[in-house]
Amino acid sequence: MGVFEGELQWLEPYYEKVKHKLGKAKLARVYVVPLQQDKVSRFLGKCSTYDDKTYEICLYTEYWMIQKLYPLVRVRRPLSTMDILHSFAHELSHMVHWDHTPDRMKLECRIMMMFMTQLKKDGYISEEDELA
């Protein structure tokens, strides 16, 4: 089994473009967190460490949209490619700077710039077009 599991295998070429920015950090696993009916998440991804330089990342690929407040009606909606890439960039940056520091944010932004450059080359137009 590769590092990228299931529906997140499309992230591998993006990772290959930015892994040189991560120093000696090694990515062991990237997988989807299943959306649960009875839980609301405060995050779109999470980075965990096996040791000082080996990490795994879990990402959501969908979210609950509130359609009606009373009675509560929630509908599953997919996250856009850009949302997933943004979450991935955020979690990758934790592999170098664990805390939420200015240096980590700068690295996240550099990774996002590289991701967005590749996404544009791949012909991506917009979230609105993707999710329509």
TARAVEN-V735279 format. One record per run of one state. SS is the DSSP state (@ for helix, = for strand, . for the rest). FROM is the first residue (numbers start at 0). TO is the last residue. Records with the same first field share a line. If there is no record, write none. Layout:
SS->FROM-TO / FROM-TO
This chain:
.->0-2 / 4-4 / 22-24 / 32-43 / 49-52 / 59-60 / 68-71 / 78-79 / 94-100 / 121-125 / 131-131
=->3-3 / 25-31 / 44-48 / 53-58 / 61-67 / 72-77
@->5-21 / 80-93 / 101-120 / 126-130
